Amino acid sequence: MPAIRIDMFEGRSPEIKRELVENITQAVVDTLKCSPEAVDIILNEVSRAHWATGGKLWSDRQG
């Protein structure tokens, strides 16, 4: 059974997350020829204060 972990910033709506997992599940089913029930997706929502790119916290970035 494939397990997919997605790390992303917190704050997206349940509707957006629902659409994301439905689309990813379908892509895995189409590619791996497995059932949707075999696909696990774990959404890990991270605060911008706990994520850095290029030595800078996302919470410190402008815009």
Backbone atoms as SQL, in Angstrom:
CREATE TABLE atoms (id INTEGER PRIMARY KEY, chain TEXT, resi INTEGER, resn TEXT, atom TEXT, x REAL, y REAL, z REAL);
INSERT INTO atoms VALUES
  (1, 'A', 1, 'MET', 'N', 0.847, -1.170, 0.000),
  (2, 'A', 1, 'MET', 'CA', 0.000, 0.000, 0.000),
  (3, 'A', 1, 'MET', 'C', 0.894, 1.235, 0.000),
  (4, 'A', 2, 'PRO', 'N', 0.711, 2.142, -0.964),
  (5, 'A', 2, 'PRO', 'CA', 1.504, 3.366, -0.957),
  (6, 'A', 2, 'PRO', 'C', 1.033, 4.314, 0.141),
  (7, 'A', 3, 'ALA', 'N', 1.989, 4.936, 0.787),
  (8, 'A', 3, 'ALA', 'CA', 1.702, 5.976, 1.769),
  (9, 'A', 3, 'ALA', 'C', 2.432, 7.233, 1.311),
  (10, 'A', 4, 'ILE', 'N', 1.696, 8.318, 1.203),
  (11, 'A', 4, 'ILE', 'CA', 2.240, 9.565, 0.705),
  (12, 'A', 4, 'ILE', 'C', 2.135, 10.606, 1.805),
  (13, 'A', 5, 'ARG', 'N', 3.243, 11.259, 2.082),
  (14, 'A', 5, 'ARG', 'CA', 3.264, 12.300, 3.105),
  (15, 'A', 5, 'ARG', 'C', 3.437, 13.643, 2.407),
  (16, 'A', 6, 'ILE', 'N', 2.605, 14.590, 2.783),
  (17, 'A', 6, 'ILE', 'CA', 2.670, 15.926, 2.209),
  (18, 'A', 6, 'ILE', 'C', 2.871, 16.919, 3.338),
  (19, 'A', 7, 'ASP', 'N', 3.982, 17.637, 3.290),
  (20, 'A', 7, 'ASP', 'CA', 4.239, 18.717, 4.235),
  (21, 'A', 7, 'ASP', 'C', 3.848, 20.019, 3.544),
  (22, 'A', 8, 'MET', 'N', 3.044, 20.816, 4.219),
  (23, 'A', 8, 'MET', 'CA', 2.603, 22.079, 3.631),
  (24, 'A', 8, 'MET', 'C', 2.292, 23.068, 4.748),
  (25, 'A', 9, 'PHE', 'N', 2.249, 24.345, 4.370),
  (26, 'A', 9, 'PHE', 'CA', 1.884, 25.358, 5.350),
  (27, 'A', 9, 'PHE', 'C', 0.454, 25.144, 5.821),
  (28, 'A', 10, 'GLU', 'N', 0.218, 25.462, 7.066),
  (29, 'A', 10, 'GLU', 'CA', -1.128, 25.355, 7.620),
  (30, 'A', 10, 'GLU', 'C', -2.022, 26.448, 7.065),
  (31, 'A', 11, 'GLY', 'N', -3.335, 26.228, 7.174),
  (32, 'A', 11, 'GLY', 'CA', -4.277, 27.279, 6.848),
  (33, 'A', 11, 'GLY', 'C', -5.164, 27.031, 5.641),
  (34, 'A', 12, 'ARG', 'N', -4.937, 25.946, 4.927),
  (35, 'A', 12, 'ARG', 'CA', -5.805, 25.682, 3.781),
  (36, 'A', 12, 'ARG', 'C', -7.144, 25.123, 4.254),
  (37, 'A', 13, 'SER', 'N', -8.170, 25.378, 3.486),
  (38, 'A', 13, 'SER', 'CA', -9.520, 24.958, 3.871),
  (39, 'A', 13, 'SER', 'C', -9.679, 23.441, 3.720),
  (40, 'A', 14, 'PRO', 'N', -10.648, 22.868, 4.438),
  (41, 'A', 14, 'PRO', 'CA', -10.930, 21.441, 4.268),
  (42, 'A', 14, 'PRO', 'C', -11.290, 21.092, 2.824),
  (43, 'A', 15, 'GLU', 'N', -11.965, 21.994, 2.131),
  (44, 'A', 15, 'GLU', 'CA', -12.341, 21.727, 0.738),
  (45, 'A', 15, 'GLU', 'C', -11.104, 21.594, -0.153),
  (46, 'A', 16, 'ILE', 'N', -10.122, 22.459, 0.044),
  (47, 'A', 16, 'ILE', 'CA', -8.883, 22.394, -0.743),
  (48, 'A', 16, 'ILE', 'C', -8.120, 21.110, -0.427),
  (49, 'A', 17, 'LYS', 'N', -8.036, 20.761, 0.850),
  (50, 'A', 17, 'LYS', 'CA', -7.337, 19.529, 1.235),
  (51, 'A', 17, 'LYS', 'C', -8.058, 18.300, 0.688),
  (52, 'A', 18, 'ARG', 'N', -9.377, 18.331, 0.704),
  (53, 'A', 18, 'ARG', 'CA', -10.173, 17.227, 0.157),
  (54, 'A', 18, 'ARG', 'C', -9.889, 17.064, -1.341),
  (55, 'A', 19, 'GLU', 'N', -9.865, 18.174, -2.070),
  (56, 'A', 19, 'GLU', 'CA', -9.571, 18.128, -3.502),
  (57, 'A', 19, 'GLU', 'C', -8.158, 17.602, -3.759),
  (58, 'A', 20, 'LEU', 'N', -7.207, 18.031, -2.959),
  (59, 'A', 20, 'LEU', 'CA', -5.827, 17.578, -3.097),
  (60, 'A', 20, 'LEU', 'C', -5.718, 16.069, -2.930),
  (61, 'A', 21, 'VAL', 'N', -6.292, 15.531, -1.847),
  (62, 'A', 21, 'VAL', 'CA', -6.152, 14.093, -1.604),
  (63, 'A', 21, 'VAL', 'C', -6.926, 13.263, -2.623),
  (64, 'A', 22, 'GLU', 'N', -8.054, 13.774, -3.103),
  (65, 'A', 22, 'GLU', 'CA', -8.785, 13.054, -4.153),
  (66, 'A', 22, 'GLU', 'C', -7.962, 12.984, -5.434),
  (67, 'A', 23, 'ASN', 'N', -7.355, 14.113, -5.827),
  (68, 'A', 23, 'ASN', 'CA', -6.562, 14.148, -7.057),
  (69, 'A', 23, 'ASN', 'C', -5.298, 13.302, -6.966),
  (70, 'A', 24, 'ILE', 'N', -4.623, 13.366, -5.835),
  (71, 'A', 24, 'ILE', 'CA', -3.413, 12.551, -5.665),
  (72, 'A', 24, 'ILE', 'C', -3.768, 11.078, -5.623),
  (73, 'A', 25, 'THR', 'N', -4.833, 10.733, -4.920),
  (74, 'A', 25, 'THR', 'CA', -5.268, 9.335, -4.874),
  (75, 'A', 25, 'THR', 'C', -5.552, 8.822, -6.279),
  (76, 'A', 26, 'GLN', 'N', -6.260, 9.593, -7.073),
  (77, 'A', 26, 'GLN', 'CA', -6.580, 9.151, -8.434),
  (78, 'A', 26, 'GLN', 'C', -5.319, 8.975, -9.272),
  (79, 'A', 27, 'ALA', 'N', -4.366, 9.860, -9.127),
  (80, 'A', 27, 'ALA', 'CA', -3.106, 9.740, -9.872),
  (81, 'A', 27, 'ALA', 'C', -2.356, 8.465, -9.481),
  (82, 'A', 28, 'VAL', 'N', -2.346, 8.140, -8.189),
  (83, 'A', 28, 'VAL', 'CA', -1.680, 6.921, -7.727),
  (84, 'A', 28, 'VAL', 'C', -2.421, 5.687, -8.231),
  (85, 'A', 29, 'VAL', 'N', -3.733, 5.695, -8.152),
  (86, 'A', 29, 'VAL', 'CA', -4.536, 4.568, -8.640),
  (87, 'A', 29, 'VAL', 'C', -4.272, 4.341, -10.131),
  (88, 'A', 30, 'ASP', 'N', -4.266, 5.413, -10.915),
  (89, 'A', 30, 'ASP', 'CA', -4.033, 5.300, -12.359),
  (90, 'A', 30, 'ASP', 'C', -2.634, 4.796, -12.674),
  (91, 'A', 31, 'THR', 'N', -1.651, 5.246, -11.922),
  (92, 'A', 31, 'THR', 'CA', -0.255, 4.894, -12.192),
  (93, 'A', 31, 'THR', 'C', 0.108, 3.506, -11.679),
  (94, 'A', 32, 'LEU', 'N', -0.315, 3.195, -10.459),
  (95, 'A', 32, 'LEU', 'CA', 0.084, 1.932, -9.825),
  (96, 'A', 32, 'LEU', 'C', -0.933, 0.810, -10.020),
  (97, 'A', 33, 'LYS', 'N', -2.077, 1.149, -10.592),
  (98, 'A', 33, 'LYS', 'CA', -3.136, 0.149, -10.816),
  (99, 'A', 33, 'LYS', 'C', -3.548, -0.530, -9.511),
  (100, 'A', 34, 'CYS', 'N', -3.776, 0.291, -8.499),
  (101, 'A', 34, 'CYS', 'CA', -4.228, -0.226, -7.208),
  (102, 'A', 34, 'CYS', 'C', -5.596, 0.374, -6.898),
  (103, 'A', 35, 'SER', 'N', -6.195, -0.089, -5.831),
  (104, 'A', 35, 'SER', 'CA', -7.498, 0.456, -5.444),
  (105, 'A', 35, 'SER', 'C', -7.292, 1.741, -4.625),
  (106, 'A', 36, 'PRO', 'N', -8.274, 2.634, -4.637),
  (107, 'A', 36, 'PRO', 'CA', -8.161, 3.848, -3.827),
  (108, 'A', 36, 'PRO', 'C', -7.982, 3.541, -2.340),
  (109, 'A', 37, 'GLU', 'N', -8.583, 2.437, -1.886),
  (110, 'A', 37, 'GLU', 'CA', -8.467, 2.064, -0.471),
  (111, 'A', 37, 'GLU', 'C', -7.045, 1.665, -0.078),
  (112, 'A', 38, 'ALA', 'N', -6.201, 1.413, -1.056),
  (113, 'A', 38, 'ALA', 'CA', -4.815, 1.044, -0.780),
  (114, 'A', 38, 'ALA', 'C', -3.913, 2.265, -0.603),
  (115, 'A', 39, 'VAL', 'N', -4.432, 3.448, -0.877),
  (116, 'A', 39, 'VAL', 'CA', -3.620, 4.668, -0.871),
  (117, 'A', 39, 'VAL', 'C', -3.851, 5.447, 0.422),
  (118, 'A', 40, 'ASP', 'N', -2.774, 5.649, 1.170),
  (119, 'A', 40, 'ASP', 'CA', -2.823, 6.484, 2.381),
  (120, 'A', 40, 'ASP', 'C', -2.126, 7.799, 2.082),
  (121, 'A', 41, 'ILE', 'N', -2.736, 8.892, 2.516),
  (122, 'A', 41, 'ILE', 'CA', -2.129, 10.216, 2.378),
  (123, 'A', 41, 'ILE', 'C', -2.147, 10.880, 3.746),
  (124, 'A', 42, 'ILE', 'N', -0.997, 11.360, 4.153),
  (125, 'A', 42, 'ILE', 'CA', -0.856, 12.022, 5.446),
  (126, 'A', 42, 'ILE', 'C', -0.528, 13.482, 5.178),
  (127, 'A', 43, 'LEU', 'N', -1.397, 14.371, 5.632),
  (128, 'A', 43, 'LEU', 'CA', -1.158, 15.802, 5.494),
  (129, 'A', 43, 'LEU', 'C', -0.550, 16.317, 6.789),
  (130, 'A', 44, 'ASN', 'N', 0.621, 16.894, 6.669),
  (131, 'A', 44, 'ASN', 'CA', 1.307, 17.458, 7.825),
  (132, 'A', 44, 'ASN', 'C', 1.347, 18.969, 7.637),
  (133, 'A', 45, 'GLU', 'N', 0.538, 19.674, 8.419),
  (134, 'A', 45, 'GLU', 'CA', 0.484, 21.122, 8.312),
  (135, 'A', 45, 'GLU', 'C', 1.488, 21.751, 9.271),
  (136, 'A', 46, 'VAL', 'N', 2.325, 22.615, 8.701),
  (137, 'A', 46, 'VAL', 'CA', 3.427, 23.211, 9.443),
  (138, 'A', 46, 'VAL', 'C', 3.259, 24.728, 9.484),
  (139, 'A', 47, 'SER', 'N', 3.505, 25.295, 10.626),
  (140, 'A', 47, 'SER', 'CA', 3.489, 26.746, 10.781),
  (141, 'A', 47, 'SER', 'C', 4.639, 27.358, 9.988),
  (142, 'A', 48, 'ARG', 'N', 4.421, 28.540, 9.428),
  (143, 'A', 48, 'ARG', 'CA', 5.489, 29.248, 8.709),
  (144, 'A', 48, 'ARG', 'C', 6.668, 29.545, 9.634),
  (145, 'A', 49, 'ALA', 'N', 6.414, 29.604, 10.940),
  (146, 'A', 49, 'ALA', 'CA', 7.484, 29.844, 11.911),
  (147, 'A', 49, 'ALA', 'C', 8.361, 28.614, 12.106),
  (148, 'A', 50, 'HIS', 'N', 7.923, 27.458, 11.585),
  (149, 'A', 50, 'HIS', 'CA', 8.679, 26.219, 11.732),
  (150, 'A', 50, 'HIS', 'C', 9.212, 25.702, 10.411),
  (151, 'A', 51, 'TRP', 'N', 9.264, 26.563, 9.395),
  (152, 'A', 51, 'TRP', 'CA', 9.716, 26.150, 8.069),
  (153, 'A', 51, 'TRP', 'C', 10.651, 27.234, 7.557),
  (154, 'A', 52, 'ALA', 'N', 11.810, 26.811, 7.071),
  (155, 'A', 52, 'ALA', 'CA', 12.785, 27.772, 6.548),
  (156, 'A', 52, 'ALA', 'C', 13.284, 27.320, 5.182),
  (157, 'A', 53, 'THR', 'N', 13.549, 28.275, 4.331),
  (158, 'A', 53, 'THR', 'CA', 14.150, 28.030, 3.032),
  (159, 'A', 53, 'THR', 'C', 15.242, 29.072, 2.831),
  (160, 'A', 54, 'GLY', 'N', 16.395, 28.636, 2.402),
  (161, 'A', 54, 'GLY', 'CA', 17.486, 29.575, 2.157),
  (162, 'A', 54, 'GLY', 'C', 17.952, 30.307, 3.411),
  (163, 'A', 55, 'GLY', 'N', 17.826, 29.651, 4.559),
  (164, 'A', 55, 'GLY', 'CA', 18.271, 30.255, 5.812),
  (165, 'A', 55, 'GLY', 'C', 17.321, 31.276, 6.391),
  (166, 'A', 56, 'LYS', 'N', 16.099, 31.361, 5.865),
  (167, 'A', 56, 'LYS', 'CA', 15.137, 32.337, 6.370),
  (168, 'A', 56, 'LYS', 'C', 13.817, 31.637, 6.686),
  (169, 'A', 57, 'LEU', 'N', 13.280, 31.957, 7.852),
  (170, 'A', 57, 'LEU', 'CA', 11.974, 31.455, 8.221),
  (171, 'A', 57, 'LEU', 'C', 10.922, 32.067, 7.294),
  (172, 'A', 58, 'TRP', 'N', 9.952, 31.272, 6.915),
  (173, 'A', 58, 'TRP', 'CA', 8.886, 31.784, 6.074),
  (174, 'A', 58, 'TRP', 'C', 8.067, 32.841, 6.821),
  (175, 'A', 59, 'SER', 'N', 8.004, 32.757, 8.121),
  (176, 'A', 59, 'SER', 'CA', 7.264, 33.752, 8.899),
  (177, 'A', 59, 'SER', 'C', 7.938, 35.116, 8.859),
  (178, 'A', 60, 'ASP', 'N', 9.224, 35.170, 8.496),
  (179, 'A', 60, 'ASP', 'CA', 9.956, 36.438, 8.416),
  (180, 'A', 60, 'ASP', 'C', 9.917, 37.060, 7.022),
  (181, 'A', 61, 'ARG', 'N', 9.391, 36.330, 6.055),
  (182, 'A', 61, 'ARG', 'CA', 9.379, 36.826, 4.680),
  (183, 'A', 61, 'ARG', 'C', 8.256, 37.814, 4.462),
  (184, 'A', 62, 'GLN', 'N', 8.488, 38.740, 3.589),
  (185, 'A', 62, 'GLN', 'CA', 7.472, 39.745, 3.223),
  (186, 'A', 62, 'GLN', 'C', 6.630, 39.180, 2.073),
  (187, 'A', 63, 'GLY', 'N', 5.338, 39.436, 2.131),
  (188, 'A', 63, 'GLY', 'CA', 4.460, 39.076, 1.026),
  (189, 'A', 63, 'GLY', 'C', 3.963, 37.740, 1.018);
